[in-house]
Amino acid sequence: MSQSGIFTKSNLVYIPLSVTIAHTLHFIFNSPLSTWQEFPPNLPISVYSSVFFTPFLLFLSLTFEPIHSRSRFYTLLSLALIYVSIPISFRGKYPPLPHNTFVNYGAIFGLKMLLFLKSNRVYLNQEDSKQEKEFKSFLWSLFNFRFNSYIIPPKKESSNEKGNSLMITSPTTSQINKKLINRTIITLIKCLFIELVSFISIKYTMIIPEEPYQLRLIEFFTKGIPAITTPSMLQQLNFFLCIYLTISVYNYDIYTIISAIFYRLFLHSSSETKNFKPILIKSGLLTPSEYISLKEWMITYLFNTKHLFSEPWMASSPRDFWSARWQLLVNESFKELGYLPVKNVFTTIVPKKIANIMGVFGAFGVSALLHEYLIIGAFDIWTGEHFFFFMIHGVIFILWEAVFGRDNTNENSKIKRFLKWVLLLIVNLSVLPAFVEPLRRRPELVEIPMYLAKYYQSN
């Protein structure tokens, strides 16, 4: 078989799919009946890994072609639901690695599966391929979570702003190297800060109350019992900073560095000629059109797309914080799966303003369910605190705009923006324990990559 026949997109899926199915079946046929007397069964980690990846790979294999039939659509939907249910079903049976990794994959790629199914419903019962929009398989769109709303708009050449630059469409070698070096330095600095805040968190650790924070808030308003102290609030803020830095580094910065290296090696050539044929095309992994699309996408991702976090500490309103500054990887998913569907349902029965409000609750509701999924799957506990945290932020979002209206930066003076910033900070700190405390109740299951702090703890 030729090289191009081996290294194809389909084989990237079918070969590991065959391995996972064969490995699972081999265990089933050779395991004793006692293994299956409880649910979920006690599986070796290798078999658990195969069970976890099998529905995901099946989903990939069935999405190389447009979804023309409802039976295929519902089959794919079933596979997505099975995939996200596996880490929840096996909670508490395995150490944090690999189980917590599977929980994270189940949440993130489960969202991606649902987004793919929603955006590809247009192919149902369409037989005329000429009328179809361009179809891209799930494998092709797997790592593209963010849409055009997060592309940094180019500044005009006539602009007098400092740092004026046009959108990069064909980066030079020096620009790629500069991106790689700058991001590496920033990542190393962030890792040092992770060590610092982790050290503080370990040295000044405090016991977290078992009673959920929302119940303690009720006791505060009804009985006057303080829900949290100032030292514990500082600890919560320190731990939240650790979470922010960890997500920033390991969910964005490292992937950016890897992507820059990949682009430099396989997609960029300073001496490209007409006879130049990239290795990705030679190997059969990509067609010429797919190669061009991948190259354009990676340029956009590396040079023209906003960071995962856009200075969230500068937000002066809930909309600014949640829509433009915090976790830009997934909030488009919350819009597509929560805000728009709920808004569209209510638009037909209530005024538009009320429908928009319900849409906001829909977006925060999806976010709340996602975070509860992570807590239940990783820590095998449920207190409802993350659900309370995100839904109360939905209430804050609505009340804020009812009082202050939507922000218009040009109309707000610096003093007004500062006062709003202070108010938002106080509001966020008042509900922050509901987000942090579930993570701190099971510290042995929290996998924050740190090295010096762990050395201090062991000594």
C-alpha positions as CSV (number, residue, x, y, z in Angstrom):
1,M,0.0,0.0,0.0
2,S,1.3,3.5,-0.9
3,Q,2.1,6.0,1.7
4,S,-0.8,8.2,0.6
5,G,-3.1,5.2,1.0
6,I,-2.0,4.7,4.7
7,F,-1.9,8.3,5.9
8,T,-5.5,9.4,5.1
9,K,-8.0,11.3,7.2
10,S,-10.3,8.3,7.4
11,N,-7.5,6.0,8.5
12,L,-6.6,8.5,11.3
13,V,-10.1,7.6,12.6
14,Y,-10.7,4.0,11.5
15,I,-7.4,2.5,12.7
16,P,-7.7,3.7,16.3
17,L,-11.4,2.9,16.2
18,S,-10.7,-0.7,15.3
19,V,-8.0,-0.9,18.0
20,T,-10.4,0.5,20.7
21,I,-13.2,-1.8,19.7
22,A,-11.0,-4.9,19.5
23,H,-9.4,-4.1,22.9
24,T,-12.8,-3.7,24.5
25,L,-14.2,-6.9,23.0
26,H,-11.2,-8.9,24.0
27,F,-11.6,-7.8,27.6
28,I,-15.4,-8.5,27.5
29,F,-14.9,-12.1,26.2
30,N,-12.1,-12.9,28.6
31,S,-13.3,-11.2,31.8
32,P,-15.1,-13.2,34.5
33,L,-18.8,-12.7,35.0
34,S,-18.3,-11.1,38.4
35,T,-16.8,-8.1,36.6
36,W,-20.3,-7.3,35.2
37,Q,-22.3,-7.7,38.4
38,E,-22.0,-4.1,39.2
39,F,-22.5,-0.9,37.2
40,P,-20.2,0.6,36.1
41,P,-17.9,-2.4,36.1
42,N,-14.3,-2.2,37.4
43,L,-12.4,-1.9,34.2
44,P,-8.6,-1.7,33.8
45,I,-7.6,1.9,32.8
46,S,-6.6,0.8,29.3
47,V,-10.1,-0.7,28.7
48,Y,-11.7,2.3,30.3
49,S,-9.8,4.5,27.9
50,S,-11.0,2.4,25.0
51,V,-14.6,2.5,26.1
52,F,-14.3,6.3,26.4
53,F,-12.8,6.9,23.0
54,T,-15.0,4.4,21.0
55,P,-18.2,6.6,20.7
56,F,-16.0,9.6,20.0
57,L,-14.2,7.8,17.1
58,L,-17.5,6.4,15.9
59,F,-18.9,10.0,15.8
60,L,-15.9,11.1,13.8
61,S,-16.3,8.2,11.3
62,L,-19.9,9.0,10.6
63,T,-19.3,12.7,10.0
64,F,-17.1,12.5,6.9
65,E,-20.3,13.0,4.8
66,P,-23.2,15.4,5.3
67,I,-26.0,14.3,7.6
68,H,-28.7,13.6,5.0
69,S,-31.0,11.3,7.1
70,R,-32.7,11.7,10.5
71,S,-31.6,8.2,11.5
72,R,-27.9,9.3,11.1
73,F,-28.6,12.6,12.9
74,Y,-30.2,10.7,15.9
75,T,-27.4,8.1,15.8
76,L,-24.8,10.9,16.1
77,L,-26.8,12.6,18.9
78,S,-26.9,9.3,20.8
79,L,-23.2,8.8,20.4
80,A,-22.6,12.3,21.7
81,L,-24.8,11.7,24.8
82,I,-23.1,8.3,25.4
83,Y,-19.7,9.9,25.1
84,V,-20.4,12.6,27.7
85,S,-22.1,10.1,30.1
86,I,-19.1,7.8,30.4
87,P,-16.9,9.9,32.7
88,I,-19.9,10.7,34.9
89,S,-20.8,7.0,35.1
90,F,-17.2,6.1,36.2
91,R,-16.7,8.9,38.6
92,G,-14.8,8.0,41.8
93,K,-13.4,4.8,40.4
94,Y,-10.1,6.1,39.0
95,P,-7.2,8.4,40.0
96,P,-7.3,12.0,38.7
97,L,-5.2,11.1,35.8
98,P,-6.6,9.9,33.4
99,H,-10.1,10.3,34.7
100,N,-10.3,14.0,35.2
101,T,-8.7,14.4,31.7
102,F,-11.6,12.4,30.3
103,V,-14.1,14.5,32.2
104,N,-12.6,17.6,30.6
105,Y,-12.6,16.0,27.2
106,G,-16.2,14.9,27.7
107,A,-17.3,18.4,28.5
108,I,-15.4,20.3,25.8
109,F,-15.8,17.9,22.9
110,G,-19.4,17.1,24.0
111,L,-20.2,20.8,23.5
112,K,-18.4,20.6,20.1
113,M,-20.4,17.6,19.0
114,L,-23.7,19.3,19.9
115,L,-22.6,22.5,18.0
116,F,-21.7,20.3,15.0
117,L,-25.1,18.7,15.0
118,K,-26.9,22.0,15.3
119,S,-25.0,23.7,12.5
120,N,-25.4,20.7,10.2
121,R,-29.1,20.2,10.5
122,V,-29.5,22.1,7.2
123,Y,-28.4,18.9,5.4
124,L,-31.3,16.9,6.6
125,N,-33.5,15.7,3.7
126,Q,-31.4,17.7,1.2
127,E,-30.7,15.6,-1.9
128,D,-29.6,18.3,-4.2
129,S,-25.9,18.7,-3.5
130,K,-25.8,21.9,-5.6
131,Q,-27.9,23.7,-3.1
132,E,-25.9,22.6,-0.1
133,K,-23.5,24.9,1.8
134,E,-19.9,23.8,1.9
135,F,-19.7,20.8,4.3
136,K,-16.8,20.3,6.7
137,S,-16.4,17.1,8.6
138,F,-16.4,17.1,12.4
139,L,-12.7,16.1,12.3
140,W,-11.9,19.2,10.2
141,S,-13.7,21.6,12.6
142,L,-12.7,19.8,15.8
143,F,-10.3,22.4,17.2
144,N,-12.1,25.5,15.8
145,F,-14.3,26.6,18.7
146,R,-14.3,30.3,18.0
147,F,-16.0,32.1,15.1
148,N,-15.5,35.5,13.4
149,S,-16.8,37.4,16.5
150,Y,-13.4,36.8,18.1
151,I,-11.2,37.9,15.2
152,I,-9.4,41.1,16.0
153,P,-10.6,43.8,13.5
154,P,-7.8,45.4,11.5
155,K,-7.0,49.0,12.3
156,K,-7.1,51.5,9.4
157,E,-3.9,52.6,7.8
158,S,-4.9,56.2,8.6
159,S,-5.3,55.5,12.3
160,N,-3.1,57.4,14.7
161,E,-3.4,54.7,17.4
162,K,-0.2,53.3,18.8
163,G,0.6,49.8,17.6
164,N,-1.4,50.3,14.4
165,S,-1.3,47.2,12.3
166,L,-3.4,45.5,9.6
167,M,-4.7,42.0,9.8
168,I,-1.9,39.5,9.0
169,T,-2.7,37.3,6.0
170,S,0.8,36.0,5.1
171,P,3.2,36.1,8.1
172,T,6.9,36.4,7.5
173,T,9.5,34.1,9.2
174,S,10.4,36.8,11.6
175,Q,6.8,37.4,12.6
176,I,6.3,33.6,13.3
177,N,9.5,33.5,15.3
178,K,8.5,36.6,17.2
179,K,5.1,35.1,18.0
180,L,6.8,31.9,19.2
181,I,9.4,33.6,21.4
182,N,7.0,36.1,22.9
183,R,4.4,33.5,23.7
184,T,7.0,31.2,25.2
185,I,8.4,34.0,27.5
186,I,4.8,34.9,28.6
187,T,4.0,31.3,29.3
188,L,7.2,30.8,31.4
189,I,6.3,34.0,33.4
190,K,2.8,32.7,34.0
191,C,4.1,29.3,35.2
192,L,6.2,31.1,37.8
193,F,3.1,33.0,39.0
194,I,1.3,29.6,39.2
195,E,4.1,28.4,41.5
196,L,3.8,31.5,43.6
197,V,0.0,31.4,44.1
198,S,0.1,27.6,44.6
199,F,2.7,28.1,47.3
200,I,0.5,30.7,49.0
201,S,-2.5,28.4,48.7
202,I,-0.6,25.5,50.3
203,K,1.1,27.5,53.0
204,Y,-2.1,29.4,54.1
205,T,-4.7,26.7,53.4
206,M,-8.0,26.9,55.3
207,I,-10.8,24.4,56.0
208,I,-13.7,24.8,53.6
209,P,-17.2,24.5,55.2
210,E,-19.1,21.4,54.0
211,E,-22.3,23.4,53.9
212,P,-22.9,24.9,50.4
213,Y,-22.3,28.6,50.1
214,Q,-25.8,29.5,48.9
215,L,-27.2,28.0,52.1
216,R,-24.8,30.0,54.1
217,L,-25.9,33.1,52.3
218,I,-29.5,32.4,53.2
219,E,-28.4,32.0,56.9
220,F,-26.6,35.3,56.6
221,F,-29.7,37.1,55.5
222,T,-32.0,35.3,57.9
223,K,-29.9,34.8,61.0
224,G,-27.0,37.2,60.5
225,I,-24.4,34.4,60.5
226,P,-21.4,35.5,58.3
227,A,-21.1,33.3,55.2
228,I,-17.3,34.0,54.8
229,T,-14.5,35.8,56.5
230,T,-11.9,38.2,55.1
231,P,-9.0,35.8,55.3
232,S,-10.9,33.1,53.6
233,M,-12.0,35.5,50.9
234,L,-8.4,36.3,50.2
235,Q,-7.7,32.6,50.0
236,Q,-10.6,32.2,47.5
237,L,-9.2,35.0,45.4
238,N,-5.7,33.5,45.4
239,F,-7.0,30.1,44.4
240,F,-9.2,31.7,41.6
241,L,-6.1,33.4,40.3
242,C,-4.4,30.0,40.2
243,I,-7.3,28.6,38.2
244,Y,-7.2,31.5,35.8
245,L,-3.4,31.2,35.2
246,T,-3.6,27.4,34.8
247,I,-6.4,27.6,32.2
248,S,-4.7,30.4,30.4
249,V,-1.4,28.5,30.1
250,Y,-2.6,24.9,29.6
251,N,-5.7,25.6,27.5
252,Y,-4.3,28.3,25.3
253,D,-0.7,29.4,25.6
254,I,0.9,25.9,25.2
255,Y,-1.5,25.1,22.3
256,T,-0.5,28.4,20.7
257,I,3.2,27.5,21.0
258,I,2.6,24.0,19.5
259,S,0.5,25.5,16.7
260,A,3.2,28.1,15.9
261,I,5.8,25.3,15.7
262,F,3.5,23.2,13.5
263,Y,2.8,26.2,11.2
264,R,6.5,27.0,11.0
265,L,7.5,23.4,10.0
266,F,4.6,22.3,7.8
267,L,2.6,25.3,6.5
268,H,5.2,28.1,6.1
269,S,7.9,28.2,3.5
270,S,10.0,31.3,2.8
271,S,11.2,29.8,-0.4
272,E,8.0,28.3,-1.8
273,T,8.1,27.7,-5.6
274,K,5.5,26.6,-8.1
275,N,6.7,23.0,-7.9
276,F,6.6,23.0,-4.1
277,K,4.2,20.4,-2.7
278,P,3.9,20.4,1.1
279,I,4.4,17.1,3.0
280,L,0.7,17.2,4.2
281,I,-0.4,17.0,0.6
282,K,2.2,14.5,-0.4
283,S,1.2,12.2,2.4
284,G,-2.5,12.3,1.4
285,L,-3.6,13.8,4.7
286,L,-4.9,17.0,3.0
287,T,-6.1,17.9,-0.4
288,P,-4.7,21.2,-1.9
289,S,-7.9,23.1,-1.0
290,E,-7.9,21.7,2.6
291,Y,-4.2,22.6,2.9
292,I,-5.0,26.2,1.9
293,S,-8.0,26.3,4.4
294,L,-5.9,24.9,7.2
295,K,-3.1,27.4,6.5
296,E,-5.6,30.4,6.5
297,W,-7.2,29.1,9.7
298,M,-3.9,28.8,11.5
299,I,-2.8,32.3,10.5
300,T,-6.1,33.6,11.8
301,Y,-5.7,31.7,15.1
302,L,-2.1,32.6,15.7
303,F,-2.1,36.3,14.6
304,N,-5.6,37.7,14.2
305,T,-7.7,36.1,17.0
306,K,-8.2,37.3,20.5
307,H,-6.6,35.5,23.4
308,L,-8.6,33.1,25.5
309,F,-8.7,35.8,28.2
310,S,-8.8,39.5,27.3
311,E,-7.7,41.3,30.5
312,P,-10.8,40.2,32.5
313,W,-9.7,42.2,35.5
314,M,-10.5,45.4,33.4
315,A,-14.2,44.6,33.0
316,S,-16.6,47.3,34.2
317,S,-19.8,45.4,33.5
318,P,-21.1,41.8,33.4
319,R,-21.6,41.9,29.6
320,D,-18.0,43.1,29.2
321,F,-16.7,40.4,31.5
322,W,-18.6,37.4,30.1
323,S,-19.0,38.3,26.5
324,A,-15.6,39.9,25.6
325,R,-13.0,39.1,28.3
326,W,-13.6,35.7,30.0
327,Q,-13.2,32.2,28.5
328,L,-13.6,33.1,24.9
329,L,-13.1,29.5,24.0
330,V,-16.6,28.3,25.0
331,N,-18.9,31.3,25.4
332,E,-19.8,31.1,21.7
333,S,-21.0,27.6,22.5
334,F,-23.2,28.9,25.3
335,K,-24.6,31.5,22.8
336,E,-25.4,28.8,20.2
337,L,-26.7,26.1,22.6
338,G,-28.3,28.3,25.3
339,Y,-29.0,31.9,24.4
340,L,-30.3,31.6,20.8
341,P,-32.5,28.4,21.2
342,V,-34.2,29.8,24.4
343,K,-34.6,33.2,23.0
344,N,-36.2,31.8,19.8
345,V,-38.6,29.7,21.8
346,F,-39.8,32.7,23.9
347,T,-39.9,35.2,21.0
348,T,-43.1,33.6,19.8
349,I,-44.9,34.0,23.1
350,V,-43.5,37.0,25.0
351,P,-42.2,40.5,24.1
352,K,-38.7,40.7,22.6
353,K,-37.1,42.2,25.7
354,I,-38.4,39.3,27.8
355,A,-37.2,36.8,25.2
356,N,-33.7,38.3,25.4
357,I,-33.7,38.0,29.2
358,M,-34.7,34.3,29.0
359,G,-32.0,33.8,26.4
360,V,-29.4,35.2,28.8
361,F,-30.6,32.7,31.4
362,G,-30.4,30.0,28.8
363,A,-26.7,30.8,28.1
364,F,-25.8,30.9,31.8
365,G,-27.9,27.7,32.3
366,V,-25.8,25.8,29.8
367,S,-22.6,27.2,31.4
368,A,-24.0,26.1,34.8
369,L,-24.7,22.6,33.6
370,L,-21.3,22.3,32.0
371,H,-19.5,23.2,35.3
372,E,-21.7,21.0,37.4
373,Y,-20.8,18.2,35.0
374,L,-17.1,18.9,35.6
375,I,-17.6,18.9,39.4
376,I,-19.7,15.8,39.5
377,G,-17.4,13.9,37.1
378,A,-14.1,14.9,38.7
379,F,-15.0,15.1,42.4
380,D,-18.0,12.8,42.7
381,I,-19.9,15.5,44.7
382,W,-22.9,17.7,44.0
383,T,-23.7,20.8,46.1
384,G,-25.3,22.9,43.4
385,E,-22.9,25.7,44.1
386,H,-21.7,26.1,40.5
387,F,-25.3,26.1,39.3
388,F,-26.0,28.8,41.8
389,F,-22.9,30.8,40.8
390,F,-23.7,31.0,37.1
391,M,-27.4,31.5,37.5
392,I,-26.9,34.3,40.0
393,H,-24.6,35.9,37.5
394,G,-27.4,35.7,35.0
395,V,-29.5,37.6,37.4
396,I,-26.7,40.1,38.0
397,F,-26.3,40.5,34.3
398,I,-30.0,41.4,33.8
399,L,-30.3,43.7,36.8
400,W,-27.1,45.5,35.9
401,E,-28.4,46.4,32.5
402,A,-31.8,47.3,33.9
403,V,-30.1,49.8,36.2
404,F,-27.2,51.1,34.1
405,G,-28.2,50.1,30.5
406,R,-25.8,48.6,28.0
407,D,-22.3,50.0,28.3
408,N,-21.1,52.6,25.8
409,T,-17.4,53.2,26.4
410,N,-17.5,56.6,24.6
411,E,-20.2,57.9,26.9
412,N,-18.8,56.7,30.2
413,S,-16.3,59.0,31.9
414,K,-13.3,57.4,33.6
415,I,-14.8,58.1,37.0
416,K,-18.0,56.3,36.1
417,R,-16.1,53.4,34.7
418,F,-14.0,53.1,37.8
419,L,-17.0,53.2,40.1
420,K,-18.7,50.5,38.0
421,W,-15.4,48.5,38.1
422,V,-15.4,48.7,41.9
423,L,-19.0,47.7,42.1
424,L,-18.5,44.7,39.8
425,L,-15.5,43.6,41.8
426,I,-17.5,43.7,45.0
427,V,-20.4,41.7,43.4
428,N,-18.0,39.1,41.9
429,L,-16.1,38.6,45.2
430,S,-19.4,38.2,47.1
431,V,-20.4,35.1,45.0
432,L,-16.9,33.8,44.2
433,P,-16.9,31.2,47.0
434,A,-19.7,29.4,45.2
435,F,-17.2,28.8,42.3
436,V,-14.1,28.1,44.3
437,E,-15.2,26.1,47.3
438,P,-16.4,22.9,45.5
439,L,-12.9,22.7,43.9
440,R,-11.1,23.1,47.3
441,R,-13.2,20.5,49.2
442,R,-11.3,17.7,47.4
443,P,-7.8,19.2,47.0
444,E,-6.3,15.7,46.4
445,L,-8.2,15.6,43.1
446,V,-7.3,19.0,41.8
447,E,-4.5,18.6,39.3
448,I,-2.8,22.0,39.0
449,P,0.6,21.6,37.3
450,M,3.1,22.9,39.9
451,Y,6.5,21.7,40.9
452,L,8.2,24.0,43.4
453,A,5.1,24.2,45.5
454,K,4.7,20.4,45.6
455,Y,8.3,20.2,46.7
456,Y,7.6,22.6,49.5
457,Q,4.5,20.6,50.5
458,S,6.4,17.3,50.6
459,N,9.0,18.9,52.9
